[in-house]
Amino acid sequence: MIPAKFDYVKPSSVGEAVQALASGGEDAKVIAGGQSLLPLLRLRLSYPDLLVDVGALDELRGIADLGDELLIGARTTHYQLVHDPLVGEHCGILAEAAATVADPAVRHGGRARRHHGGPRPGR
């Protein structure tokens, strides 16, 4: 099936992404890779007015030590969680859990945001 019509924006910064989402209101959705959202669009189970593609925003990738907490970017892959020394030192159970997700090829591209309690796209 062909998805319903929607506008598509590929911002060049997190700030632009936030502005696009704010202007799109409740009918705007974020897409990074599309593994979960694209099938919903094709089946017309989700029909956003606007898709904001953050897949190229490297600002959303990585792990930082903020003193008493770790900041894990939304585009950080399972592979990065498994191999990052900060995660291993401060949150070893997360590294262990990420190591069990699918197979190595999926871990290289799969992001932790959705798999560890993040909202499902299209809802």
C-alpha positions as CSV (number, residue, x, y, z in Angstrom):
1,M,0.0,0.0,0.0
2,I,1.1,3.6,-0.6
3,P,1.5,5.8,2.4
4,A,-0.7,8.9,2.8
5,K,0.9,12.2,1.8
6,F,3.1,13.9,4.3
7,D,5.7,16.7,4.3
8,Y,9.3,15.7,4.9
9,V,12.0,17.8,6.6
10,K,15.7,16.8,7.0
11,P,17.1,19.4,9.5
12,S,20.8,20.1,9.8
13,S,20.8,20.6,13.5
14,V,18.9,19.6,16.6
15,G,17.6,23.1,16.9
16,E,16.1,23.0,13.5
17,A,14.6,19.6,14.3
18,V,12.9,21.0,17.4
19,Q,11.6,23.9,15.5
20,A,10.1,21.6,12.8
21,L,8.5,19.4,15.4
22,A,7.1,22.4,17.2
23,S,5.6,23.8,14.0
24,G,4.2,20.4,13.0
25,G,2.4,20.0,16.3
26,E,0.9,16.6,17.3
27,D,0.9,15.4,13.7
28,A,4.7,15.6,13.3
29,K,6.8,12.5,13.9
30,V,10.5,11.9,14.1
31,I,12.2,9.4,11.9
32,A,15.8,8.3,12.1
33,G,16.1,5.0,10.3
34,G,12.5,4.1,9.6
35,Q,12.6,0.4,10.7
36,S,9.5,0.8,12.9
37,L,7.7,3.7,11.2
38,L,7.9,2.8,7.5
39,P,5.8,-0.3,7.8
40,L,3.2,1.6,9.7
41,L,3.1,4.3,7.0
42,R,2.8,1.7,4.2
43,L,-0.1,0.1,6.0
44,R,-1.6,3.5,6.8
45,L,-1.6,2.6,10.5
46,S,0.1,5.9,11.0
47,Y,-0.4,9.0,8.9
48,P,1.6,12.0,10.2
49,D,1.4,15.3,8.4
50,L,5.1,15.9,8.8
51,L,8.2,13.6,9.1
52,V,11.3,15.1,10.7
53,D,14.3,13.0,9.7
54,V,17.1,13.2,12.3
55,G,19.0,10.3,10.9
56,A,22.0,12.4,9.9
57,L,22.3,14.4,13.1
58,D,25.5,13.3,14.7
59,E,24.7,15.6,17.7
60,L,22.3,12.9,18.8
61,R,25.0,10.1,18.8
62,G,27.4,9.4,21.6
63,I,27.9,9.0,25.3
64,A,29.1,11.7,27.7
65,D,30.0,11.7,31.4
66,L,28.1,14.5,33.1
67,G,29.5,13.9,36.5
68,D,26.7,12.1,38.3
69,E,25.0,10.7,35.2
70,L,25.7,9.5,31.7
71,L,24.1,11.3,28.7
72,I,23.3,8.7,26.0
73,G,22.3,10.3,22.7
74,A,19.2,9.1,20.9
75,R,21.1,7.9,17.9
76,T,23.7,5.9,19.9
77,T,23.9,2.4,18.7
78,H,23.8,-0.8,20.7
79,Y,27.3,-1.5,19.5
80,Q,28.5,1.8,21.1
81,L,26.8,0.9,24.4
82,V,28.5,-2.5,24.4
83,H,32.0,-1.1,23.7
84,D,32.0,2.3,25.4
85,P,34.2,2.4,28.5
86,L,32.0,4.9,30.4
87,V,29.0,2.6,30.0
88,G,31.0,-0.4,31.1
89,E,32.3,1.4,34.2
90,H,29.2,3.1,35.3
91,C,26.3,1.1,34.0
92,G,27.7,-2.4,33.1
93,I,24.2,-4.0,33.1
94,L,23.3,-1.7,30.2
95,A,26.3,-2.8,28.2
96,E,25.5,-6.4,29.0
97,A,21.9,-6.0,27.9
98,A,22.9,-4.2,24.7
99,A,25.2,-7.1,23.9
100,T,22.2,-9.5,23.7
101,V,20.2,-7.4,21.2
102,A,19.9,-9.3,17.9
103,D,23.2,-10.1,16.1
104,P,26.3,-7.9,15.6
105,A,25.0,-6.4,12.3
106,V,21.8,-5.2,13.9
107,R,23.7,-3.9,17.0
108,H,25.9,-1.7,14.7
109,G,22.8,0.1,13.4
110,G,20.1,-0.4,16.0
111,R,19.6,2.5,18.4
112,A,19.0,2.1,22.1
113,R,16.3,4.8,22.4
114,R,13.4,2.7,21.2
115,H,14.6,-0.6,22.6
116,H,15.0,0.7,26.1
117,G,11.7,2.3,26.8
118,G,11.4,5.0,24.2
119,P,8.1,5.9,22.6
120,R,7.1,4.0,19.5
121,P,7.0,6.2,16.4
122,G,3.7,7.0,14.8
123,R,1.8,7.0,18.0
